[in-house]
């Protein structure tokens, strides 16, 4: 009897009212979104810099980095159209919480695996959030924009999982993904609401 395929899904879905709530301050949402794209590109660059000799790694990550930068430019143009600038970055309790949870793995030599899987989970959560935003009536003018980005985030999430499976045993990847996904689902549900991509549910 074969074992069931591992689930690469999220644990817990975003509150249905989140998109309508966060749409109340679209400029704040866009500014945070731009920072997310900037950090996604920087994170992928760091992964590439730390793993220059892994076969095929650069060829897989370079197009993703280019796409993240393109998304950043798109969000910056939307801000500019509203007479706004990028603004200063704020602490991100979502990303910080994920990294704190994975701190112990670096000492055990699993930092690379966690880096890939945390990136996968962030992309998958962004995919879910952008899908909600694309269907939000209050953001109808941005519907096509968010729908296109949701598709990209879905591909990116799958890519990071695939890259992990190319390096590590499938059972190891599945087990660690389950641990990280369980934590991610609990973390984002516990965060306070804010006008940003990875905030908690509206009160």
N, C-alpha and C positions, 0 to 999 in steps of 0.2 A: 504494500500500500504506500503510495507516494504522499509526502507531506504537502499540506496546502501551501499555495504560493503566499509569500509574505505580503502584508498590506503596506503600501507606501502612501497611505492616506493620512489626513490630519485627524487628530483626536479632538472632537468638539467643533461645532460649527459656530460661526459668528452670529451674534444676536441679530434677528431680522430687522431690528430698528436701528442698527448701528449706522448704516449708510445715510439714512435720513437725518440722523443726529449730527454726524460729522459734516454733512453738507451745509450745515448752518454757518460755517466759516470756510468757504472754499479756498480763500487765499492762504490761510493757515495750513489747510490740508495740502495744497499744492507745494507750499514751501517745505513742509516735512517730506513730501513725496520726492522732491528734488534732492534733499539730503539723503534719502534712502537710495536713490539711484547712484548718487556719488559714492556712497559707502559700498554699494554692491560692486561697482567697478573697482574700487580700491581693494576690497576683499579678494576679488578674483585675481587682481594683479599681485597681491601678496602671496596667494596660493601658487601662482605661476613662478614668482621669484624664489619661493622656498623649495620648489620642486622642478628645477630646470631640466633634470635628466630623466624624468619619468617619460617613457615612450608615449607619444601621442598627446601628452598633457597640454603642451603649448598650443597645438593645433585645435584642441577642443575648447580651450579657454579664451583664446584670442578673439574669436567671433563673438563670444558672450560679452567680453569686455567692450568691444566696439558697440554692441547693441545696447548695453547699459549706458554708455556715453551718449548714444543717440537718444535714448529715453530721457536722459538728463537735459539734453538740449531742447527736446520737445516741451518738457515741463517749464524750463526757463523761459521759453517763448510765450507760454500761456501766462506766466507771471508778468512778463514784460507787457503783454497786451492789456493787463490790468493795472499797469503803472507800478508794479511791485518788483522787488529784487529777491534774490535768494534768501537773504536774511541769515542770521547767525544760527549755527547748529545748537540743538538742545540735547541734554542727556536723553538717551534712549533706554528706558527701563526694560523694554522687550529684548533687544539685542544683548544688553548687559546681563540680564537674567539668564539667557541661554548660555552665554560665555562663562558665567560663574558656575553654572551647573556642570559644565564640561571641564572645569579647571583640573580636577583630579586625573582626568584621562591623559593629560599631557605628561604627567609624571610616569604614567604606565606605558608611554609610547604610542598611545592611540590618538594623539592630537590631530594627526592628518585625517583620520577617519571622521572624527567629530567635526572638523572644519568642513568637510564635504557634506556631512549630513545636516549640520546646522544651516549651511547655505541652502540645502535642498528644502528644509522646513520653512525657512524664511521666504523662499520663492513660492512655495506652495501656499503659504498663508497669504502672501501678496496676491497670488492668482485668485484665491477665494474672495479677498476684499475687493479687488478690481472688478470682479464679476458683479458683486453687489452694487458697486458704484455705477457700473454701466447700466444698471436697471433702475437707478434712483431717479424719480421724476424731477427732483430739485436740481439734478445735475445733467439734465437732458442734453445740454449743449456739449457736454463732455462724454456722452455715451459711447460714441465710436472710438474715441481716444482710449477710454478705459477698457473697452472690449478688446481692442488690439493689444493693449499691454497685458491683459489677462492671459491671452494666448501665449505671449512671449514668456510670462512668468511660469506658466505650466510647463513649457519646454525646458526652461532653465532648471526647474525643480527635478524633472526627470533626468536631465543631463548629469546633475551632481550625484544622483543615486547611481546612475550607470557608471560614472567614473569610480565611485566607491566599489562597485561590484567587479570592476576590472582589476582592482588591486587587492581586495580582501575576500576572504571566504564568504560565500553568500549567507551562511547561517550567522556569522559574526556581524555582518552588515545588518541583517534583519533584526537581530537581537538588540543591537545598539540603537537602530532606528526606532524600535518600539519604545525603548527607554526615553530617548530624546523627544519623541512625539508625544508621549504621555505627559512629560514635563511641560512641553511647549503648550499643549492644550490647556493644562491647569494654569500655567503662567499668564497667558493672554486673557483668560477668563477672570483672573484676579486683579488685573491692572485697572487703575482708574480710567474713566473715560477722558479722552482728550481729542482735539481736532488734528489727528494724525493717523497715518496708515495702520499702525500696529497698536492702537489703544484698546483699552478694555471696553466692556459693554456700557451703553448709556444707562444712567441711573434712573 
